[in-house]
């Protein structure tokens, strides 16, 4: 028998996919663009004179995030998808073991991600030739990031082995990775406060796979080289233990067990809490079915809006505790709260993209969307129903977040009391621009997520595409544009023209330029997705679209064969 036959088969399939080559090309292209940007910025005053260091810091930070997200996007649904399709149990009818399936899945899913990381290595190696980065730092960083990718993929497989639903698998993988990266640090900080030590004990951080990436720098490695190798070894062994746990779980977790009385009561309680009491469900159904049947289908789960409000309340609770236990300097500064609010707003927009595409992905996969199109319900009614469901879910939390932004602006104005009108507008314009862009991004992500939900197989792939075009692309264009403008400014200053102050050197122009780019991207993709939804909805719902008809000139038919002679 072939050693690891699942790995052999999955590698052959993955090697023939177009995404494997496109991901490698895209990773190398992004690294080249960042390298060119770093070379240009190295000669701008204020950015330093080490282009190698700029390239290494920028590219290694992106590759770190790339490796971290591998478990959530590649392996969190690897085994759970096999469970939903009913193919995982067929594998165990043969003489395959749990480790055959798990190692096969991690090899197949890591190929795409490893190729993308491998394509970045030559860009990072150029930093050594340009100066500012030692060879030891380069090799230690690469080793730590490969290990980070391995641990992230292994963590995703463990969550996938005990999950069946795609959404829960992704949420569980994200929560597990978050606790893995922050939990040991929190315990170490608590231990440091309890014992009065100067720094966190290294024993608390060795299990964190990202800690070795921090220790790879010469500033840490020269003083304590053993901590780097210990952190790398312990996190790597932890990754293998996760693979062993996934191998043991996948053999038992794929089987459907008989429902016990306790499980039935729990399921009934969950169903009642999720959809409401029978009388409430009947009234809800009568009301919304008369308006839009698809809207009723998309808004039956009433807990979605409650979870959004609950997340905002948790944010307020964290800020309140931080406000109470902080000193007056931190209380007056208020900068940390702006960063927390911006990060929460970005995560909120990712949540909107996930919810916008999830309904279409799941219904298209199960065939329910194709059955809905067989009813008198039109495409416009389906789109309006999904759009209205998103508005019912996210309008209240969006308004609440805008109100919190206004409260933060009021507190900042009350504390700093700007002296001139210019100072006043420098404080007000960022909040106004953020509010406009936030509303526009939420609307665009909702419509673009619906379109990508029709064209993607997985929810995370559809949401990732929407977030890439709405949230990431404007920032890339902003940095490229500002780099060109600042290069022009400093080139004129180097020529001796110190009295020339262009309009793009003003602080308000940075805000206006970013807002204009973000609003332009949001408007364009909102209109583009709306047009695609109306024109190609039915064609995208079917699993295999019909081939394009080509009209060709028919060849003349051959003459008929002579028949038997006629009877006299």
N, C-alpha and C positions, 0 to 999 in steps of 0.2 A: 504493500500500500504506500502511496506517496506521502511523504512527511508534510503535515499541515496542508491537506488538500484544499481546504477552504481558502487558505491564504494564496495558494497557487492559482485557484480559479478567480478569486477577487482581484489579484494583481493583473491577470490577463485582461479582465474586463476594464479595470481602471486605466490601464495603459493605453487602451484604444479610445477612451473618451476624449472629446475635444476640450472639455474643461481642464483636463490635466495640462495640456499645452498652453491654453489661454491663460491659466493662472500663473504659470511660470513666466510667460511673456509679460503679463501685467505687473507682476512683482518686480521683475527686472526693469521695466519701464518706469515704475514709480521710483525705484532707487536711483535711476539715471537722472530723472527730473529733480529729485532732491539734491543729488550731487552737483548738478549744474547751478541750482539755486544757491547752494553753500559756497561754490566757487565765486559766484557773483557777489554774495554778501560778505565774503572774507575781505574784500577791498573797500568796504564801506566803513567809515569811522564809527566806532561804537559797537561793531560786531566782532571785533577781534581779528587777528591776523593768522589764524590757524584754520585753513579750510578743511584739513583732515579731521580736526576735532569736531567741527560743525557737521560734517557729513556723518561721522560716526555716531554722534549723539542723536541726530535726527532719525537716521535709518534704524539704529538699534532700538530706539524707543518705539517706532512703528512695528518692527519685527517682534518686540516683546508683547505688544498688544495682539498681534497676529497669532503668536503661539498661545497666548492665554485664552483666546476665543476658540481655539480649535476643538476643545472638548464640548463646548456648548453647541457649536454649529456642525460638527462632523460626526461625533459619536453619541450624542445624547439621544438620537433617534435611530441609531443603527440597529439595535436589537428590538426595540419596541415596534419598529416598522415591520420587522419579520413576524412579530406576534400578531399584529393587526391583520396581516395578510395570510396568516395561518401556515407559513412556510417554515417557521422555526422548529415546530414539532416534527416535520418531515425529516429534518437533518438528524434527529436523534433516533429515527428508525433504523439508521445505519450504525456502524461501529464507531462513529465519531464521538469524541469526548467534549466536555465543556471547554477545555483549553483550545481545542481545534477551532471551535466557532469563535471564541473571543479573540484569539491571536489572529485568525483570519480577518475578522472585522477591523481590528486595530491596524493591521498591515495595509488593508485596502483603503481605509479612511485616512491614514497618515500619509499615503503616497502623494495625494494632491497638496496637502499642507506642507509636507517636507520638500516637495519640489519648489513651492513658492518661497520657502525659507532658504533653500539652496541657491536660488537665483539671486538672492540678495547678498550672498557671501562675497562675490567679486567686487560689488560696490563698497562693501565695508573694508575689503582688503586694500582698496585704493587709498583709504585714509592713512594707512601706514606709509605709503609712498609720498603722500602730500605733507606728512609731518603732523605731530601733535598726538599720535596714538602709538603706544608701544606694541610690539608683536604679542607680548604676553597678555595684554588687555584684550586684544582681538580674539585670541584663541580661547581664553577663559570665558569671554562673553558668548562666543558661539557655542561652546560646550554647555553653558548654563541655559541658553535658550533652546537648544535641542532637548535637553532634559526637561525643561518647562513644557515643551510641546508634548513630550511623552507622558508626563504626569497629568496634563490637562486631558489628553485623549483617554487615559485610563480612568480618570474620574468620571468622564462622560459615559463610559461603558458601564460602570457600576450603577449609575442612575438609570441607564437604559435597560439594564437587566431586570430591574424591579418595576419598570413602568410599562404602560401600554399606550397611554395617550401622549401625543406629540407635544402638546402644550405643557403638560405636567412634567414631561421628561426634560424639556428645555428649562423650565423654571427651577426644577430640582437641580439640574447641572449648574445653573447660574448661582443658586444659593450655596451649593456645596463648594464651588470654587471661591465664592466670596468668603465663606467661613474659613476655608483652607488658607487663604491669603491674609485674612485679618484676625481670625481667632487666636492663633499663636501669639501675635503681637499684642492683642488685648490682654491675654493672660500674662504675658511678660511685663506689660506696663503695670498691671495690678500687683504682680509679685514685686516689682521694683518699688512701688509706693508702700507696700506692706513691710518690706525689709529695709527700706532706705538706701538701696544700692544706687550707684552712680549711673548705671546703664542696664539695659535689659539683658538678662542672662542668655547666652547663646543657645542653651538647651531648648529654650522655647521657640526659637526661630529656625532650627535645623530642618523641621518638617515642611517649612514654607518653600515651595520650589522657586519663588521669585527672589528669595533672600540671597541665593548664590549669584544671581545677576548683579545685585548691589555690591557684593564682596569682590567681584571680578576686577574692580578698579584698583589701580596701583596704590591709591591712598589708603585702602583697607587691606589689600593683599600683602603689601610689604610689611606691615606691622604684625598681622596675624594670618599667615597663609593657611594654617591648619583649619581655621574656621570655614574658609571657602570649600576646601575639599570635604570637610565633614558635612557641611550643608548640602553639597552636591551628592554625596554618597547616601545620606539619610533620605533625602527627597527622592532619589532614584529607587532606593529599596522600597520606599512607601508606594511609588508607582507600581512596582511589581506586586506588592501586596494587594493593591487595588485590582490588578488583573487577576490574581488568584481568587479574590473575593467574587469578582464578576464571573469567573469560570464555575465557581461553586453555586452561584445563584441562578445562572442561566439554565442549569439542568432542571431546577425545581420551579422556577418562576414562570415558565412558559405554559404550564398545565392549567386548565380551568378546573377549579375546585368547586365542590358542591357548596351552595350557599347555606350557611348556618342561620339559626334564628336570630342570633345577635347581629350577624352581618346584614340580615334582611331588615331588622329594626334600624340599624345605622343608615342603610341605604334609603329607607322610607323617610327618616328624619332629614337626611341630606336633600332628598328630592323635595320635601315640603319646604325646607328653608330656601332652596334654590328657586323654586317656581311658585311657592305660596300654597295656602290652603286650597282645597278643592273648590270652595265657593269663590275664592279670589281668582283662581285660575279660570273658572267659567266666565266670570264677569270680564276679566281681562281679554279672554278669547273672543267674546261677543263684541266687545268694543273695537278691538284692533283688526279683526277679520273683516269687518265692514269697511274699514279705511284702507288697509293694505295688508294682504295675507303674508307677504314676505316680511313686512315690518313686525307682525306678530311673531313670526318664526325667529327673527333676529333679536327680539327684545324680551323673550320669555324669561331668561335668566336675570332676575332682578338684583343679584348680588354684585354684578359688574360695576354699577355706579357706586354701590356702597363700598366696594374695595378701593375705588378711586378716591372717594372722600376719606377713607381710612388711611390711605397712604399720605394724604396731605395732613391729616391730624397727627400722624407719626412724625412728619417733618416739623410741624409746629411744636410738638412735644420735645423733640431733640433740640430745637432752637431755644425753647424756653428753659430747658435744663442747662444748656450752654450759657444762656444769659444769667441765670441765677448763680451758677458756680464760677463765673468768670470775674476777673477783677475789673476795675474801672477803665483801665487803658484798653483792654479788649472790648469792653462794652461800648466805649466811645468810638472805637475804630470801625466796627460794623462791616469790615471788608470780608471777613470769613463767611458771614451770612449771605453775602452776594454770591460768593463762589458756590455755596451749598445750594442756593436757589437756582443758579444757572445749571448745575449738574442735575438737579431734580427736574428742571424743565426739559433738558435733553432726554432724560429717561422717560418722561411723560410722553414726549413725541414718539419715542420708539414704541411705547405701549400703544399709542394710537395706530401706528403702522401695523403692529401685530394684530390688533382687533379688526382692523379694516380688511386684512387679507385672510384671516382665519376662517371666516364663514364660507367664503368662496372656495378656499382650498379643500376644506373638509367635505363640503357638499359636492364639489366636483369629483373628489376621490371616491365618494360613496355612490355616486350616480344620482343623488337627490336633485342636484341642480338641473340635470337633463330631464328628469321627470317633471320638475316645475315648469320647464319650458313647454311641456306637452299640454299644460293647462291654458285657459284663456288669459293668464297673467302675461303681460307684455314685458319686453326688456326694460323699457323706461320705468315701469312700476317696480321691477326688481331693483333697479339702481336707486330709485327714490326711496324704496323701503330700507335698503342697506344704509343709505346716506342719513336718513332720518333716525335710524337706530344708533348710528354713531353720534349724531347730535344729542340724542337723549342721554347717552352715556357720558359724553365728555363736555357738554356745554357748561354744566354747573361747575365741575372741577376747573375748567379753563377760566371761567369768570372769577372763581375763588383765587386762583393763582395770580391773575391780574390784579385783584384787590390786594393781595399780599405784597405784590411788587409796588403798588401805590403806597401801602403803609410803610414799606421800607424806605421809599423815597421821602415820605413825609418825616420819618424819624431822622433820616440823614440831613435833610434841610434844617430841621429843628436843632440838630446838634452842631452843625458846622456854621450855619447862618452865613451864606455867601454875601460878600461885600458888594460886588459889582454884578451887573446883568450878565456879563460874560461868564463869570463863575457860576451863576445860576443856571444858564443854559447848558453849560458843560456838565452839570449834574443831572439836569432834567432830560436832555436829549437821549442819552443812552437808555434810560428807562422807557421813554416813549418809543424809541426804535425797537427795543427788545419786545415790547408789547405788540407792535404791529407785525414784526417778523414771527412772533410766537403764534399769533392767530392765523397768519397766512400759511405757516408751516403745518399747523394742525389740519387746516382745510385741504392743503395739497397732499399731505400724507394719507389722509382718508381716501381721497379719490385715486391717487396713484397706487396705494396699497390694494384697492379693489381690483385694479387692472392687473397688477402683478400676481394677485391671488388667482386669476384665471389662467395665467401663463406659467406658473411655477408649480412644482410638485410638492414642495414643503413650505410651511409657514415661515420658517426662519429665512429661507432663501428669498421669498417675496418681500418680507419686511426689510431684509438687508439691502435689497435693490432700492426700495423706496427711500430708506434712510440715506443711502449713498448719494442719491441724486438731489435730495432736498436739504440734508444737513451737512454732508461732507463736501460736495462739489462747490457750493458757494464759498466755503472757507478756503479751499484750494485756490479758486480764482481770486479771492481777496488777497491772499498772501503773494501770489504771483504779480498781481497788479500793483500792490504797494511796494514790492521789491523793485519793480521797474521804475516806479515814480521816485522812490528814495534814491535809487541809483542815479537818476537824472539830477536830483537835487544835489547830491554830494559831488557829482562830476562838475557841476557849475561852481560849487564852492571851491573845489580844488583848482579851478581855472582862475580863481581870484575874484569872482563876482559874489562878494559876500553881502551886498545890499539887496540882491534879488531874493524875494521870499514868495514862492509860488503858493497858489491857493491850496494845493494838496498837502502842504506842510501844516495846515491848521488842524487842531484836534477835531473840529466838527466835521471835516471832510472824511476822516477815517470812519466815523459813525455813519455818515450819509452814504459813503461808498459801500460799506458792508450792508446797510439796509437795502440799498438799491439792488445789489446783486442777489440778496436773499429773496426779496420780493419778486424780482424778475424770474428767478428759478422756480419759485412757488407758482407764479401765475402761468408760466409756460407749461409746466408739467401738469397743472390742474386742467388746463384747457386741452392739452394733448391726451391725457388719460380719459377725460370726458368724451372726446371724439372717438377714441379707440373703443371705449366701452359701448357706445351706441352703435358703432359700425361692425364690430367683430365679436360681439358677445356670444352669439349663437355658434359661430365657427370655433371659438375657443373652448366652449363647454364640452364638446364631444372629445372623447379620448384620443381618437386618431382622425385628424382632419382629412377630408377627401383630397386625393391628388388633383393637381391642376390639369385641366383638360387642354389638350393641344390638338388643334385641328390641322390635320395633314391630308394631303391629296392621296386618295386611295389608289392602290395599284390595280390595274385591270384584272378582273377575275380570269382564271384559266378556262379554256374551253371545256365543256362537259365531256366526260368519257363516253365513248360509244356504248349504247345499251345492247341487250340481246336482240337478235333478229326477230322481226315480227312473224307471228304464226300465220300461215296461209288461211 
